[in-house]
């Protein structure tokens, strides 16, 4: 399981600072985009993404009402994956086709309250499913453990999909995500709101290594 640092910023100064910090310890990040309509917060002017000059590859998480209109204005060679919300106002298939025709990976985010049966049909047509374990909006929203059951069920149903979780991921609950076989988790505030983002990121990496080592050891004992 991988750790993907998630950058959420309401102004360009904070965004560029966090992007620069991330360049020192990772090669891939998620950038959260908010329009102030789909969620109450609004991020930096989204067109600024076009001019980002970075060594990082990135995905964007679109917390926006109209993701297709948004993507018509976005073009950056470092953008590899676009994750839109199932609950947004868009024809899902049109948006997926738009993203894939531009040579990028299409992913779909699911809010905590959305039931699996609602998005099951669309899920078959995307590469990645990203489950929000907090209400989308800003850093630090409360973790919703009830979402874990939905993720666990989705992992069994969509065995061929990349599955991730976003929000409220901590060193204390990391084992729960690892046990479910997630491909990656997005971590925002617990990396970027600490005094040393690089140190915080490395703590997550070390924790995963520790958990995986313990898991391998237990399997060896059984054998």
Beta strands, then each sheet from edge to edge (+ up, - down):
strand 1: 2-7
strand 2: 28-34
strand 3: 57-63
strand 4: 79-85
strand 5: 105-110
strand 6: 128-132
strand 7: 162-166
strand 8: 184-187
sheet 1: 1+ 2+ 3+ 4+ 5+ 6+ 7+ 8+ 1+
end
